[in-house]
């Protein structure tokens, strides 16, 4: 099974250390050392930019209504 590589402009699912904190993020750019710059909606409803490891990003589930 081929591994999924996130590309800038696509949506990726972020899975935290515990696995319970799963959220969708927009991949902005690829950074150095297997990390990606992503955008997500923060706790106060403001868009924030984060840097996450590639291992924490997974392919999102298919959308039933798209």
C-alpha positions, 0 to 999 in steps of 0.5 A: 500500500503506497504511503500518502504524502500531503501536498500544499493546498489539500486537507489533511487529518491531524492525529495528536499523540493520544489519538483522541485529538483529531481535526482537519487541517489545511496544508500550507507548505512543506517545511524542513525535516519532514514537517509541514506548515498547516492552518487550523481553526484555534480554540477562539475561532481564529485561524492559526498556523502550526508546524506538525510532523508528517507522521501526525498527518493522515489522509482524511476520510472520504466525504459522503456529500462531495 
